[in-house]
Amino acid sequence: MTELERKMCYRHIYMKWHPCLTNGAQKLIRAKLGNIIREYKKILSWLTKAVLEIWWTQNLQL
């Protein structure tokens, strides 16, 4: 791939995706990612609590 071809390719990708990456869309994407991360953290903390509770009850029985 020559330098010119590479530039044309990048330009094509940029022109193709640029309308999607307006401010509103970026904010929307960030908000969605934030929600996913928040949910993931909730699930993770819930799992940690559950595992600790199981471990605690197992140790008390010993």
N, C-alpha and C positions, 0 to 999 in steps of 0.2 A: 504494500500500500504506500503510495507516494504521499508526500507532505500535503499536496493539494487535495488529494482524495480524502485524507484524514480530516482536513479542515472542512471540506464539503460535508463529510459525514457528521462531524460535530455540529456544524451549522444546521444540518437537516434535523438532527435530534433536538437541538435547541429550539428551532422554529416550531417543531412538532409539539414539544412539551411546554414551551414558554407560556402559552395561554392558560395552561392548567396551573401554573405556578404563580398565579396572581396572589396578592396579599390575602384575600379572603380564603382562597383554597389552602394557603400555607397555614393560616390560623386554624382552619377546620381540621387539617391533618394533625397539627400540634395538639389540638384539643382532644381529638380521638386517641392519639398516642398517650396523652396524659391520662385519659380515662382508663385505657388498657393497663397502663403501668399501675395506676391506683388499685384497680381490681386485682391485679397480679399480687401486689403487696398485701392486700386484704387476705387473699387465699393463702399466701405464704405464711402470714402471721397466724391464721386459723390452723393451718397444718402444723406449725411449730407448737402451738398450744396443745393440740390434740396429741401429738407425739410425746410432749413433756408430761401430760396428764397420764398417758398410758405407762410411760416409763416410771413415773412417780408411784402409781398404784402397784406396779410390778415390784418395785423395790420395797414398798411397805409390806407386801405379802411375804417377802423373804425373811 
